[in-house]
């Protein structure tokens, strides 16, 4: 694992560390990065973990890193998978909170400000998600996550993995590290690392969701509607 110079210069603590793990997503990761840089909330750093990409992802990330000192890039010399790549970013994050974003998704401008405000007012909550707008083949639709704590817990306990959208979460770093970060399984790194992690955190903290959609999930890559 290698880190860049922006990362090595970081020293003072900040409020939010945004972590994007990416692999072979040169065509889309730039949209995700720009959506973070356009947040109305300003006290953040952005850590992008390049999980041993073999396409042009490294070149894209380097251009962004050179242009904005808030961006750090970690390059994995071997593929760690989704859980391992995210953990590489989380372990060096300076933020009190960790915000997760997948490299093919985007944040709406108010996401971080809304989530930080909620977390400041609700100290028992360790994991906060949001609803989302899903894009599929140029069509857009809202996906609403449950907002009642008991419903979220019931969904997570019963195996329904749509209770919390991983790409939308803001979590307290201390809570996530209490179980060692994202968990791997026999199914990782392909999928399920987020659900397994949330299941383990049920005994550690409370979960909540904001009802408003604050991320765009690009299931097929961003396609302009015709």
Secondary structure as GFF3:
##gff-version 3
##sequence-region A 1 226
A	DSSP	beta_strand	2	3	.	.	.	ID=ss1
A	DSSP	alpha_helix	5	8	.	.	.	ID=ss2
A	DSSP	beta_strand	14	22	.	.	.	ID=ss3
A	DSSP	alpha_helix	29	37	.	.	.	ID=ss4
A	DSSP	beta_strand	44	50	.	.	.	ID=ss5
A	DSSP	alpha_helix	57	67	.	.	.	ID=ss6
A	DSSP	beta_strand	71	75	.	.	.	ID=ss7
A	DSSP	alpha_helix	81	92	.	.	.	ID=ss8
A	DSSP	beta_strand	95	100	.	.	.	ID=ss9
A	DSSP	beta_strand	105	107	.	.	.	ID=ss10
A	DSSP	alpha_helix	111	121	.	.	.	ID=ss11
A	DSSP	beta_strand	125	136	.	.	.	ID=ss12
A	DSSP	beta_strand	139	143	.	.	.	ID=ss13
A	DSSP	alpha_helix	149	158	.	.	.	ID=ss14
A	DSSP	three_ten_helix	166	168	.	.	.	ID=ss15
A	DSSP	beta_strand	170	172	.	.	.	ID=ss16
A	DSSP	alpha_helix	173	177	.	.	.	ID=ss17
A	DSSP	alpha_helix	193	201	.	.	.	ID=ss18
A	DSSP	beta_strand	206	218	.	.	.	ID=ss19
###
